[in-house]
Amino acid sequence: MEAIAAPLILLADLWAIVRTVRSDADTSKKILWVGIVLLLPFIGVVAWILFGPS
């Protein structure tokens, strides 16, 4: 199961980071969200989906 979950979480993290960097949000918010996603891979992506910059 971990062999499938780890790459999916990695792809979700990369997707969230790219979308955050390309967003119109302030630079400080971008840095904060990228940090959250990197430090908390699964929880960070879920939080980004629910509360992140658009």
mmCIF file of the N, C-alpha and C atoms, coordinates in Angstrom:
data_MODEL
# 
_entry.id   MODEL 
# 
loop_
_atom_site.group_PDB 
_atom_site.id 
_atom_site.type_symbol 
_atom_site.label_atom_id 
_atom_site.label_alt_id 
_atom_site.label_comp_id 
_atom_site.label_asym_id 
_atom_site.label_entity_id 
_atom_site.label_seq_id 
_atom_site.pdbx_PDB_ins_code 
_atom_site.Cartn_x 
_atom_site.Cartn_y 
_atom_site.Cartn_z 
_atom_site.occupancy 
_atom_site.B_iso_or_equiv 
_atom_site.pdbx_formal_charge 
_atom_site.auth_seq_id 
_atom_site.auth_comp_id 
_atom_site.auth_asym_id 
_atom_site.auth_atom_id 
_atom_site.pdbx_PDB_model_num 
ATOM 1   N N  . MET A 1 1  ? 0.816  -1.203 0.000   1.00 0.00 ? 1  MET A N  1 
ATOM 2   C CA . MET A 1 1  ? 0.000  0.000  0.000   1.00 0.00 ? 1  MET A CA 1 
ATOM 3   C C  . MET A 1 1  ? 0.858  1.266  0.000   1.00 0.00 ? 1  MET A C  1 
ATOM 4   N N  . GLU A 1 2  ? 1.959  1.230  0.799   1.00 0.00 ? 2  GLU A N  1 
ATOM 5   C CA . GLU A 1 2  ? 2.831  2.405  0.843   1.00 0.00 ? 2  GLU A CA 1 
ATOM 6   C C  . GLU A 1 2  ? 3.492  2.671  -0.503  1.00 0.00 ? 2  GLU A C  1 
ATOM 7   N N  . ALA A 1 3  ? 3.678  1.596  -1.290  1.00 0.00 ? 3  ALA A N  1 
ATOM 8   C CA . ALA A 1 3  ? 4.314  1.753  -2.598  1.00 0.00 ? 3  ALA A CA 1 
ATOM 9   C C  . ALA A 1 3  ? 3.434  2.570  -3.545  1.00 0.00 ? 3  ALA A C  1 
ATOM 10  N N  . ILE A 1 4  ? 2.149  2.589  -3.309  1.00 0.00 ? 4  ILE A N  1 
ATOM 11  C CA . ILE A 1 4  ? 1.223  3.366  -4.134  1.00 0.00 ? 4  ILE A CA 1 
ATOM 12  C C  . ILE A 1 4  ? 0.978  4.741  -3.516  1.00 0.00 ? 4  ILE A C  1 
ATOM 13  N N  . ALA A 1 5  ? 0.849  4.792  -2.207  1.00 0.00 ? 5  ALA A N  1 
ATOM 14  C CA . ALA A 1 5  ? 0.496  6.034  -1.524  1.00 0.00 ? 5  ALA A CA 1 
ATOM 15  C C  . ALA A 1 5  ? 1.602  7.089  -1.605  1.00 0.00 ? 5  ALA A C  1 
ATOM 16  N N  . ALA A 1 6  ? 2.837  6.677  -1.442  1.00 0.00 ? 6  ALA A N  1 
ATOM 17  C CA . ALA A 1 6  ? 3.940  7.646  -1.422  1.00 0.00 ? 6  ALA A CA 1 
ATOM 18  C C  . ALA A 1 6  ? 4.055  8.434  -2.735  1.00 0.00 ? 6  ALA A C  1 
ATOM 19  N N  . PRO A 1 7  ? 4.040  7.775  -3.895  1.00 0.00 ? 7  PRO A N  1 
ATOM 20  C CA . PRO A 1 7  ? 4.112  8.567  -5.137  1.00 0.00 ? 7  PRO A CA 1 
ATOM 21  C C  . PRO A 1 7  ? 2.894  9.463  -5.352  1.00 0.00 ? 7  PRO A C  1 
ATOM 22  N N  . LEU A 1 8  ? 1.721  9.016  -4.917  1.00 0.00 ? 8  LEU A N  1 
ATOM 23  C CA . LEU A 1 8  ? 0.518  9.841  -5.056  1.00 0.00 ? 8  LEU A CA 1 
ATOM 24  C C  . LEU A 1 8  ? 0.608  11.091 -4.191  1.00 0.00 ? 8  LEU A C  1 
ATOM 25  N N  . ILE A 1 9  ? 1.111  10.940 -2.978  1.00 0.00 ? 9  ILE A N  1 
ATOM 26  C CA . ILE A 1 9  ? 1.279  12.096 -2.090  1.00 0.00 ? 9  ILE A CA 1 
ATOM 27  C C  . ILE A 1 9  ? 2.336  13.041 -2.664  1.00 0.00 ? 9  ILE A C  1 
ATOM 28  N N  . LEU A 1 10 ? 3.408  12.493 -3.215  1.00 0.00 ? 10 LEU A N  1 
ATOM 29  C CA . LEU A 1 10 ? 4.446  13.315 -3.835  1.00 0.00 ? 10 LEU A CA 1 
ATOM 30  C C  . LEU A 1 10 ? 3.884  14.111 -5.010  1.00 0.00 ? 10 LEU A C  1 
ATOM 31  N N  . LEU A 1 11 ? 3.109  13.470 -5.856  1.00 0.00 ? 11 LEU A N  1 
ATOM 32  C CA . LEU A 1 11 ? 2.484  14.168 -6.986  1.00 0.00 ? 11 LEU A CA 1 
ATOM 33  C C  . LEU A 1 11 ? 1.520  15.251 -6.510  1.00 0.00 ? 11 LEU A C  1 
ATOM 34  N N  . ALA A 1 12 ? 0.746  14.955 -5.477  1.00 0.00 ? 12 ALA A N  1 
ATOM 35  C CA . ALA A 1 12 ? -0.182 15.947 -4.930  1.00 0.00 ? 12 ALA A CA 1 
ATOM 36  C C  . ALA A 1 12 ? 0.589  17.134 -4.357  1.00 0.00 ? 12 ALA A C  1 
ATOM 37  N N  . ASP A 1 13 ? 1.699  16.863 -3.679  1.00 0.00 ? 13 ASP A N  1 
ATOM 38  C CA . ASP A 1 13 ? 2.536  17.944 -3.137  1.00 0.00 ? 13 ASP A CA 1 
ATOM 39  C C  . ASP A 1 13 ? 3.080  18.824 -4.260  1.00 0.00 ? 13 ASP A C  1 
ATOM 40  N N  . LEU A 1 14 ? 3.624  18.197 -5.294  1.00 0.00 ? 14 LEU A N  1 
ATOM 41  C CA . LEU A 1 14 ? 4.170  18.960 -6.418  1.00 0.00 ? 14 LEU A CA 1 
ATOM 42  C C  . LEU A 1 14 ? 3.086  19.788 -7.100  1.00 0.00 ? 14 LEU A C  1 
ATOM 43  N N  . TRP A 1 15 ? 1.920  19.206 -7.268  1.00 0.00 ? 15 TRP A N  1 
ATOM 44  C CA . TRP A 1 15 ? 0.788  19.923 -7.878  1.00 0.00 ? 15 TRP A CA 1 
ATOM 45  C C  . TRP A 1 15 ? 0.412  21.142 -7.038  1.00 0.00 ? 15 TRP A C  1 
ATOM 46  N N  . ALA A 1 16 ? 0.316  20.954 -5.721  1.00 0.00 ? 16 ALA A N  1 
ATOM 47  C CA . ALA A 1 16 ? -0.040 22.064 -4.836  1.00 0.00 ? 16 ALA A CA 1 
ATOM 48  C C  . ALA A 1 16 ? 1.025  23.156 -4.862  1.00 0.00 ? 16 ALA A C  1 
ATOM 49  N N  . ILE A 1 17 ? 2.285  22.776 -4.887  1.00 0.00 ? 17 ILE A N  1 
ATOM 50  C CA . ILE A 1 17 ? 3.366  23.768 -4.910  1.00 0.00 ? 17 ILE A CA 1 
ATOM 51  C C  . ILE A 1 17 ? 3.335  24.567 -6.207  1.00 0.00 ? 17 ILE A C  1 
ATOM 52  N N  . VAL A 1 18 ? 3.186  23.879 -7.339  1.00 0.00 ? 18 VAL A N  1 
ATOM 53  C CA . VAL A 1 18 ? 3.143  24.578 -8.624  1.00 0.00 ? 18 VAL A CA 1 
ATOM 54  C C  . VAL A 1 18 ? 1.951  25.511 -8.685  1.00 0.00 ? 18 VAL A C  1 
ATOM 55  N N  . ARG A 1 19 ? 0.791  25.046 -8.255  1.00 0.00 ? 19 ARG A N  1 
ATOM 56  C CA . ARG A 1 19 ? -0.409 25.889 -8.277  1.00 0.00 ? 19 ARG A CA 1 
ATOM 57  C C  . ARG A 1 19 ? -0.255 27.089 -7.349  1.00 0.00 ? 19 ARG A C  1 
ATOM 58  N N  . THR A 1 20 ? 0.397  26.899 -6.215  1.00 0.00 ? 20 THR A N  1 
ATOM 59  C CA . THR A 1 20 ? 0.613  27.997 -5.277  1.00 0.00 ? 20 THR A CA 1 
ATOM 60  C C  . THR A 1 20 ? 1.555  29.038 -5.872  1.00 0.00 ? 20 THR A C  1 
ATOM 61  N N  . VAL A 1 21 ? 2.648  28.596 -6.448  1.00 0.00 ? 21 VAL A N  1 
ATOM 62  C CA . VAL A 1 21 ? 3.632  29.523 -7.020  1.00 0.00 ? 21 VAL A CA 1 
ATOM 63  C C  . VAL A 1 21 ? 3.016  30.309 -8.176  1.00 0.00 ? 21 VAL A C  1 
ATOM 64  N N  . ARG A 1 22 ? 2.143  29.697 -8.947  1.00 0.00 ? 22 ARG A N  1 
ATOM 65  C CA . ARG A 1 22 ? 1.514  30.370 -10.080 1.00 0.00 ? 22 ARG A CA 1 
ATOM 66  C C  . ARG A 1 22 ? 0.296  31.211 -9.690  1.00 0.00 ? 22 ARG A C  1 
ATOM 67  N N  . SER A 1 23 ? -0.125 31.150 -8.438  1.00 0.00 ? 23 SER A N  1 
ATOM 68  C CA . SER A 1 23 ? -1.312 31.895 -8.015  1.00 0.00 ? 23 SER A CA 1 
ATOM 69  C C  . SER A 1 23 ? -1.026 33.392 -7.913  1.00 0.00 ? 23 SER A C  1 
ATOM 70  N N  . ASP A 1 24 ? -2.084 34.168 -7.739  1.00 0.00 ? 24 ASP A N  1 
ATOM 71  C CA . ASP A 1 24 ? -1.970 35.622 -7.613  1.00 0.00 ? 24 ASP A CA 1 
ATOM 72  C C  . ASP A 1 24 ? -1.807 36.072 -6.165  1.00 0.00 ? 24 ASP A C  1 
ATOM 73  N N  . ALA A 1 25 ? -1.577 35.142 -5.263  1.00 0.00 ? 25 ALA A N  1 
ATOM 74  C CA . ALA A 1 25 ? -1.452 35.463 -3.843  1.00 0.00 ? 25 ALA A CA 1 
ATOM 75  C C  . ALA A 1 25 ? -0.176 36.254 -3.574  1.00 0.00 ? 25 ALA A C  1 
ATOM 76  N N  . ASP A 1 26 ? -0.129 36.898 -2.415  1.00 0.00 ? 26 ASP A N  1 
ATOM 77  C CA . ASP A 1 26 ? 1.074  37.615 -1.990  1.00 0.00 ? 26 ASP A CA 1 
ATOM 78  C C  . ASP A 1 26 ? 2.233  36.633 -1.843  1.00 0.00 ? 26 ASP A C  1 
ATOM 79  N N  . THR A 1 27 ? 3.435  37.145 -2.016  1.00 0.00 ? 27 THR A N  1 
ATOM 80  C CA . THR A 1 27 ? 4.624  36.305 -1.917  1.00 0.00 ? 27 THR A CA 1 
ATOM 81  C C  . THR A 1 27 ? 4.735  35.648 -0.544  1.00 0.00 ? 27 THR A C  1 
ATOM 82  N N  . SER A 1 28 ? 4.403  36.377 0.504   1.00 0.00 ? 28 SER A N  1 
ATOM 83  C CA . SER A 1 28 ? 4.497  35.803 1.848   1.00 0.00 ? 28 SER A CA 1 
ATOM 84  C C  . SER A 1 28 ? 3.528  34.636 2.020   1.00 0.00 ? 28 SER A C  1 
ATOM 85  N N  . LYS A 1 29 ? 2.335  34.744 1.458   1.00 0.00 ? 29 LYS A N  1 
ATOM 86  C CA . LYS A 1 29 ? 1.371  33.637 1.531   1.00 0.00 ? 29 LYS A CA 1 
ATOM 87  C C  . LYS A 1 29 ? 1.858  32.444 0.723   1.00 0.00 ? 29 LYS A C  1 
ATOM 88  N N  . LYS A 1 30 ? 2.467  32.706 -0.422  1.00 0.00 ? 30 LYS A N  1 
ATOM 89  C CA . LYS A 1 30 ? 3.012  31.618 -1.236  1.00 0.00 ? 30 LYS A CA 1 
ATOM 90  C C  . LYS A 1 30 ? 4.082  30.860 -0.460  1.00 0.00 ? 30 LYS A C  1 
ATOM 91  N N  . ILE A 1 31 ? 4.994  31.597 0.166   1.00 0.00 ? 31 ILE A N  1 
ATOM 92  C CA . ILE A 1 31 ? 6.069  30.973 0.933   1.00 0.00 ? 31 ILE A CA 1 
ATOM 93  C C  . ILE A 1 31 ? 5.494  30.151 2.085   1.00 0.00 ? 31 ILE A C  1 
ATOM 94  N N  . LEU A 1 32 ? 4.509  30.710 2.763   1.00 0.00 ? 32 LEU A N  1 
ATOM 95  C CA . LEU A 1 32 ? 3.881  30.005 3.879   1.00 0.00 ? 32 LEU A CA 1 
ATOM 96  C C  . LEU A 1 32 ? 3.254  28.696 3.413   1.00 0.00 ? 32 LEU A C  1 
ATOM 97  N N  . TRP A 1 33 ? 2.485  28.736 2.328   1.00 0.00 ? 33 TRP A N  1 
ATOM 98  C CA . TRP A 1 33 ? 1.814  27.529 1.848   1.00 0.00 ? 33 TRP A CA 1 
ATOM 99  C C  . TRP A 1 33 ? 2.793  26.493 1.323   1.00 0.00 ? 33 TRP A C  1 
ATOM 100 N N  . VAL A 1 34 ? 3.820  26.917 0.625   1.00 0.00 ? 34 VAL A N  1 
ATOM 101 C CA . VAL A 1 34 ? 4.826  25.963 0.147   1.00 0.00 ? 34 VAL A CA 1 
ATOM 102 C C  . VAL A 1 34 ? 5.510  25.301 1.347   1.00 0.00 ? 34 VAL A C  1 
ATOM 103 N N  . GLY A 1 35 ? 5.812  26.071 2.370   1.00 0.00 ? 35 GLY A N  1 
ATOM 104 C CA . GLY A 1 35 ? 6.414  25.516 3.581   1.00 0.00 ? 35 GLY A CA 1 
ATOM 105 C C  . GLY A 1 35 ? 5.517  24.507 4.269   1.00 0.00 ? 35 GLY A C  1 
ATOM 106 N N  . ILE A 1 36 ? 4.239  24.827 4.364   1.00 0.00 ? 36 ILE A N  1 
ATOM 107 C CA . ILE A 1 36 ? 3.291  23.901 4.993   1.00 0.00 ? 36 ILE A CA 1 
ATOM 108 C C  . ILE A 1 36 ? 3.213  22.602 4.208   1.00 0.00 ? 36 ILE A C  1 
ATOM 109 N N  . VAL A 1 37 ? 3.117  22.702 2.896   1.00 0.00 ? 37 VAL A N  1 
ATOM 110 C CA . VAL A 1 37 ? 3.014  21.500 2.064   1.00 0.00 ? 37 VAL A CA 1 
ATOM 111 C C  . VAL A 1 37 ? 4.295  20.663 2.166   1.00 0.00 ? 37 VAL A C  1 
ATOM 112 N N  . LEU A 1 38 ? 5.456  21.313 2.224   1.00 0.00 ? 38 LEU A N  1 
ATOM 113 C CA . LEU A 1 38 ? 6.709  20.567 2.325   1.00 0.00 ? 38 LEU A CA 1 
ATOM 114 C C  . LEU A 1 38 ? 6.900  19.925 3.696   1.00 0.00 ? 38 LEU A C  1 
ATOM 115 N N  . LEU A 1 39 ? 6.518  20.630 4.746   1.00 0.00 ? 39 LEU A N  1 
ATOM 116 C CA . LEU A 1 39 ? 6.719  20.100 6.097   1.00 0.00 ? 39 LEU A CA 1 
ATOM 117 C C  . LEU A 1 39 ? 5.688  19.059 6.498   1.00 0.00 ? 39 LEU A C  1 
ATOM 118 N N  . LEU A 1 40 ? 4.482  19.190 5.998   1.00 0.00 ? 40 LEU A N  1 
ATOM 119 C CA . LEU A 1 40 ? 3.391  18.264 6.325   1.00 0.00 ? 40 LEU A CA 1 
ATOM 120 C C  . LEU A 1 40 ? 2.794  17.726 5.023   1.00 0.00 ? 40 LEU A C  1 
ATOM 121 N N  . PRO A 1 41 ? 3.449  16.770 4.391   1.00 0.00 ? 41 PRO A N  1 
ATOM 122 C CA . PRO A 1 41 ? 3.058  16.375 3.035   1.00 0.00 ? 41 PRO A CA 1 
ATOM 123 C C  . PRO A 1 41 ? 1.576  16.044 2.850   1.00 0.00 ? 41 PRO A C  1 
ATOM 124 N N  . PHE A 1 42 ? 1.018  15.150 3.622   1.00 0.00 ? 42 PHE A N  1 
ATOM 125 C CA . PHE A 1 42 ? -0.384 14.789 3.408   1.00 0.00 ? 42 PHE A CA 1 
ATOM 126 C C  . PHE A 1 42 ? -1.335 15.827 3.981   1.00 0.00 ? 42 PHE A C  1 
ATOM 127 N N  . ILE A 1 43 ? -1.128 16.185 5.219   1.00 0.00 ? 43 ILE A N  1 
ATOM 128 C CA . ILE A 1 43 ? -1.999 17.168 5.883   1.00 0.00 ? 43 ILE A CA 1 
ATOM 129 C C  . ILE A 1 43 ? -1.876 18.532 5.208   1.00 0.00 ? 43 ILE A C  1 
ATOM 130 N N  . GLY A 1 44 ? -0.678 18.877 4.766   1.00 0.00 ? 44 GLY A N  1 
ATOM 131 C CA . GLY A 1 44 ? -0.464 20.153 4.094   1.00 0.00 ? 44 GLY A CA 1 
ATOM 132 C C  . GLY A 1 44 ? -1.247 20.270 2.800   1.00 0.00 ? 44 GLY A C  1 
ATOM 133 N N  . VAL A 1 45 ? -1.297 19.191 2.025   1.00 0.00 ? 45 VAL A N  1 
ATOM 134 C CA . VAL A 1 45 ? -2.057 19.214 0.769   1.00 0.00 ? 45 VAL A CA 1 
ATOM 135 C C  . VAL A 1 45 ? -3.554 19.333 1.051   1.00 0.00 ? 45 VAL A C  1 
ATOM 136 N N  . VAL A 1 46 ? -4.020 18.597 2.044   1.00 0.00 ? 46 VAL A N  1 
ATOM 137 C CA . VAL A 1 46 ? -5.447 18.680 2.394   1.00 0.00 ? 46 VAL A CA 1 
ATOM 138 C C  . VAL A 1 46 ? -5.787 20.092 2.859   1.00 0.00 ? 46 VAL A C  1 
ATOM 139 N N  . ALA A 1 47 ? -4.949 20.676 3.705   1.00 0.00 ? 47 ALA A N  1 
ATOM 140 C CA . ALA A 1 47 ? -5.174 22.053 4.171   1.00 0.00 ? 47 ALA A CA 1 
ATOM 141 C C  . ALA A 1 47 ? -5.117 23.024 3.006   1.00 0.00 ? 47 ALA A C  1 
ATOM 142 N N  . TRP A 1 48 ? -4.179 22.807 2.074   1.00 0.00 ? 48 TRP A N  1 
ATOM 143 C CA . TRP A 1 48 ? -4.063 23.678 0.906   1.00 0.00 ? 48 TRP A CA 1 
ATOM 144 C C  . TRP A 1 48 ? -5.328 23.618 0.058   1.00 0.00 ? 48 TRP A C  1 
ATOM 145 N N  . ILE A 1 49 ? -5.862 22.425 -0.131  1.00 0.00 ? 49 ILE A N  1 
ATOM 146 C CA . ILE A 1 49 ? -7.092 22.270 -0.916  1.00 0.00 ? 49 ILE A CA 1 
ATOM 147 C C  . ILE A 1 49 ? -8.243 23.009 -0.245  1.00 0.00 ? 49 ILE A C  1 
ATOM 148 N N  . LEU A 1 50 ? -8.324 22.920 1.071   1.00 0.00 ? 50 LEU A N  1 
ATOM 149 C CA . LEU A 1 50 ? -9.440 23.543 1.790   1.00 0.00 ? 50 LEU A CA 1 
ATOM 150 C C  . LEU A 1 50 ? -9.271 25.045 1.992   1.00 0.00 ? 50 LEU A C  1 
ATOM 151 N N  . PHE A 1 51 ? -8.046 25.507 2.274   1.00 0.00 ? 51 PHE A N  1 
ATOM 152 C CA . PHE A 1 51 ? -7.847 26.892 2.697   1.00 0.00 ? 51 PHE A CA 1 
ATOM 153 C C  . PHE A 1 51 ? -6.820 27.684 1.898   1.00 0.00 ? 51 PHE A C  1 
ATOM 154 N N  . GLY A 1 52 ? -6.132 27.049 0.971   1.00 0.00 ? 52 GLY A N  1 
ATOM 155 C CA . GLY A 1 52 ? -5.018 27.687 0.271   1.00 0.00 ? 52 GLY A CA 1 
ATOM 156 C C  . GLY A 1 52 ? -5.410 28.822 -0.651  1.00 0.00 ? 52 GLY A C  1 
ATOM 157 N N  . PRO A 1 53 ? -4.393 29.507 -1.160  1.00 0.00 ? 53 PRO A N  1 
ATOM 158 C CA . PRO A 1 53 ? -4.659 30.632 -2.073  1.00 0.00 ? 53 PRO A CA 1 
ATOM 159 C C  . PRO A 1 53 ? -5.248 30.147 -3.384  1.00 0.00 ? 53 PRO A C  1 
ATOM 160 N N  . SER A 1 54 ? -6.055 30.964 -3.985  1.00 0.00 ? 54 SER A N  1 
ATOM 161 C CA . SER A 1 54 ? -6.680 30.554 -5.247  1.00 0.00 ? 54 SER A CA 1 
ATOM 162 C C  . SER A 1 54 ? -5.909 31.075 -6.430  1.00 0.00 ? 54 SER A C  1 
# 
